[in-house]
Amino acid sequence: MIEASAPGKLFIVGEYAVVEPGQPAVLVAVDRYLRVRLFESATPVALATSPHVQAAITVIDELRAARGVVARHFEIQIESELDEEDGRKYGLGSSAAVTVATIAALDRLYELGLSRYERFKLALLATIEVSPRASGGDLAASTFGGWVFYCSPDRVALRSQREALGILSAFESELWQACEIRELPAPNGASLLVGWTGSPASTEQLVDSVSASPKSGDHDALRRAFLSQSKELALSFAEALDSGASAEELFAIIRASRALLHRLSEDRGIVIETDTLGALCSIAEQYGAAAKSSGAGGGDCGIALAKPENDIPSILRAWEQYGITHLDLEVAGSAATRKGAENDR
């Protein structure tokens, strides 16, 4: 039996903009995991799997065949901590985690010796077959762990290259040079709080809605302004973490990012910050913390950064009274600090 796991993730800043190649975002991996178990079989087994798992199996199978590795039969089992008992998703990136974990398990099955970065590349190539606009930020966080700075490559071009020239061409493409993944230090003097609204959201539908024409104004001008401001905020947040900036400096960026998402929501006529997410943020702000929606919004999770003097227990009690579930999450260890990590890049 082979077992591989991958953590969930949360976007901190840069969501929506990150779907554009070269646009940065900051994410964090969290210690809720999805586990994949492979059992070798003597005969073919019908695999009832999700589209993301099937895409991961296919991309590894193409690479295996291109490298002349003999195919093997296996069964697959999946166990997830990224869903509620009733099946509702927390919005922690279960599709990314199952893709990353499946790639890692199959890498071990076929003894391909892939580095962590190579597994990420395959996970992204698999994901864009199912969700072409996916940024890959969630895959980066689930693959590398910790606090992560991420810029995506041109996924449309990578997908086209794979279709035209095969997996090895896409896997070894110069297009990956535009992709950046690097570890960031944890915030200085601030804790990450995560609240779950209990209402699942469709990231793909929300991203597609943002890509549509705005309610009013010049679409291109609004888009350029949003991308420019989002990039500045993501770079500023990463620089602040790198330099050990004060919690208050990080709070200011979180609040500016929330305001930017509000403007995006108004421009596109969509709901990113629901009433419950708004309450989550307002409660945190009442106690001096800084909060915003995480990821596509529309439900799922909100995040807050808080200092000890912000009275964290009172924030959590107020969330609970409003029907917001505090997810007691820690940061999942980074590739650099995880015990036994190897072949990272």
C-alpha positions in Angstrom: 0.0 0.0 0.0 1.2 3.5 -0.9 -0.2 6.5 1.0 0.3 10.2 0.2 -1.4 13.3 1.7 -1.7 16.9 0.8 -2.9 19.8 3.0 -5.7 22.3 2.3 -5.1 25.9 1.6 -6.4 29.5 2.0 -5.8 32.5 -0.1 -4.6 35.5 1.9 -4.3 38.2 -0.8 -4.3 38.2 -4.6 -7.4 36.1 -5.4 -9.2 36.6 -8.7 -6.2 38.5 -10.2 -4.0 35.4 -9.8 -5.9 33.6 -12.6 -4.0 36.0 -15.0 -0.5 34.7 -15.9 2.2 36.6 -13.9 -0.2 37.9 -11.3 1.0 37.2 -7.8 -0.9 35.9 -4.7 0.0 34.8 -1.2 -1.5 31.6 0.2 -1.1 29.5 3.2 -1.3 25.7 3.6 -3.4 24.5 6.6 -3.3 21.3 8.6 -6.5 19.6 7.3 -5.4 16.9 4.9 -6.6 14.7 2.1 -5.1 11.3 1.9 -4.8 9.0 -1.1 -4.1 5.3 -0.7 -3.0 3.1 -3.6 -3.3 -0.7 -3.5 -1.6 -2.7 -6.3 -3.8 -5.1 -8.1 -3.0 -8.1 -10.3 -5.8 -7.2 -12.7 -7.4 -4.0 -14.0 -9.8 -2.3 -11.5 -12.6 0.0 -12.5 -11.8 3.3 -10.8 -14.8 5.4 -9.8 -13.0 8.6 -9.4 -13.5 12.4 -9.6 -12.5 14.3 -12.7 -9.5 15.7 -10.9 -8.3 12.3 -9.8 -8.8 10.9 -13.3 -6.9 13.9 -14.8 -4.0 13.2 -12.4 -4.0 9.5 -13.3 -3.9 10.4 -17.0 -1.1 12.9 -16.8 1.1 10.5 -14.8 0.2 7.7 -17.3 1.3 9.8 -20.2 4.6 10.7 -18.5 5.1 7.0 -17.5 4.6 5.9 -21.1 6.8 8.6 -22.5 9.6 7.4 -20.1 9.1 3.8 -21.0 7.9 2.7 -17.6 5.6 -0.3 -17.6 2.0 0.3 -16.5 0.7 -1.2 -13.3 -2.8 -1.9 -12.0 -4.0 -0.4 -8.7 -7.0 0.5 -6.6 -7.4 4.0 -5.1 -9.0 5.1 -1.8 -9.5 8.7 -0.7 -10.0 10.0 2.8 -10.6 13.8 3.3 -10.5 16.1 6.3 -11.5 19.0 4.0 -15.3 18.3 4.2 -17.9 18.5 6.9 -19.4 15.2 8.0 -22.5 16.0 5.9 -20.4 16.4 2.8 -20.3 20.2 2.7 -16.9 21.5 1.7 -15.0 24.0 3.8 -13.5 25.7 0.8 -9.9 24.6 1.6 -9.1 23.4 -1.8 -10.1 19.7 -1.8 -9.8 19.4 -5.6 -6.2 20.7 -5.5 -5.3 18.5 -2.5 -6.7 15.3 -4.2 -4.7 16.1 -7.4 -1.5 16.8 -5.5 -1.8 13.7 -3.3 -2.7 11.4 -6.3 0.3 12.7 -8.3 2.6 12.0 -5.3 1.2 8.5 -4.7 1.6 7.6 -8.4 5.1 9.0 -8.5 6.0 6.5 -5.8 4.2 3.7 -7.5 6.1 4.1 -10.7 9.3 5.2 -9.0 9.6 8.3 -11.3 11.7 10.2 -8.8 9.9 13.5 -9.4 10.9 16.6 -7.4 8.3 18.5 -5.5 8.3 21.2 -8.2 7.9 18.6 -11.0 4.9 17.1 -9.1 3.4 20.6 -9.0 3.9 21.0 -12.7 2.1 17.7 -13.4 -0.7 18.7 -11.0 -1.2 21.9 -12.8 -1.2 20.2 -16.2 -3.8 17.8 -14.9 -6.0 20.5 -13.3 -6.3 22.7 -16.3 -7.7 19.8 -18.3 -10.7 19.9 -15.8 -10.7 23.7 -14.9 -8.8 25.6 -17.6 -8.9 28.9 -15.7 -7.5 27.4 -12.4 -4.6 29.5 -11.3 -2.6 26.7 -9.6 -2.1 28.7 -6.4 -3.9 26.1 -4.4 -1.8 23.4 -6.0 1.4 25.3 -5.0 0.2 25.6 -1.4 -0.8 22.0 -1.2 2.5 20.8 -2.7 5.0 23.0 -0.8 3.2 23.9 2.4 3.7 26.9 4.7 3.2 30.5 3.6 3.6 30.7 -0.2 4.1 33.4 -2.8 2.8 32.3 -6.2 2.8 33.6 -9.8 1.2 31.4 -12.4 2.5 30.5 -15.9 0.4 30.8 -19.1 -1.9 27.8 -18.6 -3.7 28.2 -22.0 -0.4 28.0 -23.7 0.7 25.0 -21.6 -2.5 23.2 -22.4 -2.2 23.8 -26.1 1.4 22.6 -26.0 0.5 19.4 -24.3 -2.3 18.8 -26.9 -0.1 19.5 -29.8 3.3 18.1 -28.8 2.6 15.7 -25.9 3.3 15.6 -22.2 7.1 15.8 -22.3 7.0 19.0 -24.3 4.6 20.7 -21.9 6.4 19.3 -18.9 9.8 20.7 -20.0 8.4 23.9 -21.6 10.1 27.3 -21.2 6.7 28.6 -20.3 7.3 27.4 -16.7 10.0 30.1 -16.4 7.2 32.6 -15.7 6.0 30.5 -12.8 7.2 31.5 -9.3 6.7 29.6 -6.0 8.7 30.6 -2.9 8.4 30.1 0.8 7.5 33.1 3.0 8.0 33.4 6.7 5.0 33.4 9.0 3.5 36.8 10.1 5.4 38.5 12.9 3.2 38.9 16.0 -0.1 38.0 14.4 -2.2 34.8 14.4 -4.3 33.5 11.6 -8.0 32.9 12.4 -10.3 31.1 10.0 -14.1 31.2 10.1 -16.3 29.0 8.0 -19.7 30.3 7.0 -21.2 26.9 6.4 -22.3 28.0 2.9 -20.3 26.4 0.1 -19.4 28.5 -3.0 -18.5 27.7 -6.6 -15.1 29.1 -7.3 -15.3 28.4 -11.0 -18.7 30.1 -11.4 -17.5 33.2 -9.5 -14.3 33.5 -11.5 -16.2 33.2 -14.7 -18.6 35.9 -13.6 -15.7 38.2 -12.8 -14.4 37.6 -16.3 -17.7 38.8 -17.8 -18.3 42.4 -18.6 -18.9 44.7 -15.6 -22.2 46.4 -14.9 -20.9 49.7 -16.2 -17.7 51.5 -17.3 -14.8 50.5 -19.4 -14.2 46.8 -18.9 -10.5 46.9 -19.9 -9.7 49.9 -17.8 -11.4 48.4 -14.7 -9.6 45.1 -15.3 -6.2 46.8 -15.6 -6.8 48.8 -12.5 -7.9 45.8 -10.5 -4.9 43.7 -11.7 -2.4 46.5 -10.9 -3.8 47.1 -7.4 -4.0 43.5 -6.6 -0.4 42.9 -7.7 0.8 45.8 -5.6 -1.0 44.4 -2.5 0.3 40.8 -3.0 3.9 42.1 -3.5 3.6 44.3 -0.5 2.3 41.5 1.7 5.0 39.2 0.6 7.7 41.9 1.2 6.1 42.6 4.6 6.4 39.0 5.6 10.0 38.8 4.3 11.0 41.8 6.3 9.3 40.8 9.5 7.0 43.9 9.3 4.7 44.7 12.2 1.2 43.2 12.5 -0.3 46.6 11.9 1.4 46.8 8.5 0.0 43.5 7.6 -3.4 44.5 8.8 -3.4 47.5 6.5 -2.8 45.3 3.5 -5.5 42.9 4.5 -8.0 45.8 4.8 -6.9 47.3 1.5 -7.4 43.9 -0.2 -10.9 43.6 1.3 -11.7 47.0 -0.1 -10.4 46.1 -3.5 -12.6 43.0 -3.6 -15.6 45.1 -2.6 -14.9 47.3 -5.7 -14.5 44.3 -7.9 -17.8 42.9 -6.6 -19.6 46.2 -7.4 -18.0 46.5 -10.8 -19.1 43.0 -11.8 -22.4 42.9 -10.0 -21.6 39.7 -8.1 -21.5 38.8 -4.4 -18.0 38.0 -3.1 -18.5 39.1 0.5 -21.8 37.6 1.7 -23.6 38.9 4.7 -22.1 36.2 6.9 -18.6 36.9 5.6 -19.3 40.6 6.2 -20.2 39.8 9.8 -17.1 37.8 10.2 -15.0 40.8 9.1 -16.9 43.3 11.1 -16.6 41.3 14.3 -12.9 40.9 13.8 -12.5 44.7 13.1 -14.5 45.5 16.3 -11.7 44.0 18.3 -8.9 45.6 16.3 -8.1 42.7 14.0 -8.1 42.7 10.2 -10.3 40.4 8.1 -11.5 39.6 4.6 -13.0 36.8 2.5 -10.6 34.1 1.3 -10.5 32.9 -2.2 -13.5 33.4 -4.4 -15.8 34.3 -1.5 -19.5 33.8 -2.0 -19.5 31.7 1.1 -16.8 29.2 2.3 -14.2 30.8 4.6 -13.1 34.2 5.8 -9.7 34.9 7.4 -8.5 37.3 10.1 -5.1 38.4 11.3 -5.1 39.2 15.0 -2.7 40.1 17.8 -3.1 38.6 21.3 -4.3 42.0 22.6 -7.2 41.9 20.0 -9.0 39.5 22.4 -9.1 36.5 20.2 -11.5 34.5 22.5 -14.1 37.3 22.2 -13.8 37.3 18.4 -14.4 33.5 18.3 -17.3 33.7 20.7 -19.0 36.4 18.6 -18.4 34.4 15.4 -20.1 31.4 17.0 -23.1 33.5 18.1 -23.4 34.6 14.4 -23.3 31.0 13.2 -19.7 31.1 12.0 -17.6 28.1 12.8 -14.1 28.7 13.9 -11.8 26.2 12.1 -9.0 25.5 14.5 -6.2 25.4 11.9 -2.5 25.5 12.1 -0.1 26.2 9.2 0.9 23.0 7.5 4.7 22.7 7.5 6.6 24.0 4.5 8.8 21.9 2.3 11.9 23.4 3.9 10.8 22.6 7.4 8.9 19.4 7.0 10.8 16.5 8.5 12.2 14.2 5.9 11.5 16.5 3.0 13.6 15.9 -0.1 13.7 16.6 -3.8 11.9 19.9 -3.3 12.9 21.5 -6.5 
